[in-house]
Amino acid sequence: MEIIPFCQSCGMPLASEEVKGTENTGHKTSDYCKYCYEDSQFKQPDMNLEDMKNMVKVHMQKKKHPDYMIQKAMNLLPALTRWKNSHLIM
């Protein structure tokens, strides 16, 4: 069984090279997706965890994911690298 990494910002599966974000060297990263991260920077650096939860929820609802899957994603987000210690930054 292959373990697929997922974006440490939004939780999106990084199942292919095309969806992976990039470092400033041009290399792909297995930590973040291209929608969150480009050239070693977050595309929306001022986004907070609540903003991300709202964005992910809306995106998943548009794709008609079941409610249990959306809730699972909401529960996962605070444990991701980008948000894990965000409550300590004030």
C-alpha positions as CSV (number, residue, x, y, z in Angstrom):
1,M,0.0,0.0,0.0
2,E,1.5,3.3,-1.1
3,I,1.5,6.1,1.4
4,I,0.6,9.4,-0.3
5,P,1.8,12.6,1.4
6,F,-0.6,15.5,1.9
7,C,-0.2,19.2,2.0
8,Q,0.8,20.4,5.4
9,S,-1.3,23.6,4.9
10,C,-4.6,22.5,3.4
11,G,-4.5,18.7,3.7
12,M,-4.8,18.0,-0.1
13,P,-3.3,14.7,-1.2
14,L,0.0,15.2,-3.0
15,A,-0.6,12.2,-5.3
16,S,1.3,13.6,-8.3
17,E,4.2,15.9,-9.0
18,E,1.9,18.3,-10.8
19,V,0.1,19.3,-7.5
20,K,3.2,19.7,-5.4
21,G,4.4,23.2,-4.5
22,T,7.9,24.5,-5.3
23,E,10.9,25.7,-3.4
24,N,12.8,28.8,-4.6
25,T,15.3,26.5,-6.3
26,G,12.5,25.2,-8.6
27,H,12.4,21.8,-6.9
28,K,9.1,20.2,-5.9
29,T,8.3,19.9,-2.2
30,S,6.5,16.9,-0.7
31,D,5.3,19.2,2.2
32,Y,2.9,21.6,0.4
33,C,0.6,21.8,-2.6
34,K,0.9,24.3,-5.5
35,Y,-2.2,26.1,-4.3
36,C,-0.7,26.9,-0.9
37,Y,3.1,27.2,-1.6
38,E,5.3,28.5,-4.4
39,D,8.9,29.6,-4.5
40,S,9.5,28.7,-0.8
41,Q,6.6,31.0,0.3
42,F,3.0,30.6,1.2
43,K,0.7,32.1,-1.4
44,Q,-1.5,33.6,1.3
45,P,0.9,34.3,4.2
46,D,-1.7,36.1,6.3
47,M,-4.2,33.3,6.2
48,N,-5.0,31.8,9.6
49,L,-6.4,28.4,10.5
50,E,-10.0,29.5,10.5
51,D,-9.6,31.0,7.0
52,M,-8.1,27.7,5.8
53,K,-10.9,25.7,7.4
54,N,-13.5,27.9,5.6
55,M,-11.7,27.6,2.3
56,V,-11.3,23.8,2.5
57,K,-14.9,23.3,3.5
58,V,-16.3,25.4,0.6
59,H,-14.0,23.6,-1.8
60,M,-15.0,20.2,-0.6
61,Q,-18.7,21.1,-0.6
62,K,-18.4,22.3,-4.3
63,K,-16.8,18.9,-5.1
64,K,-19.8,17.3,-3.3
65,H,-17.7,15.4,-0.8
66,P,-19.8,13.7,2.0
67,D,-20.2,15.6,5.3
68,Y,-18.2,13.0,7.2
69,M,-15.2,13.5,4.9
70,I,-15.5,17.3,5.3
71,Q,-15.6,17.0,9.1
72,K,-12.6,14.7,9.0
73,A,-10.6,17.3,7.0
74,M,-11.6,20.0,9.5
75,N,-10.4,17.8,12.4
76,L,-7.1,17.2,10.6
77,L,-6.1,20.8,9.7
78,P,-5.0,21.9,13.2
79,A,-2.5,19.0,13.3
80,L,-0.8,20.0,10.0
81,T,2.7,21.5,10.2
82,R,1.6,25.0,9.1
83,W,-1.1,25.3,11.9
84,K,0.3,23.0,14.6
85,N,1.8,25.9,16.6
86,S,-0.2,28.7,15.2
87,H,-2.0,29.2,18.5
88,L,1.4,30.1,20.1
89,I,2.0,32.9,17.6
90,M,0.3,36.1,18.8
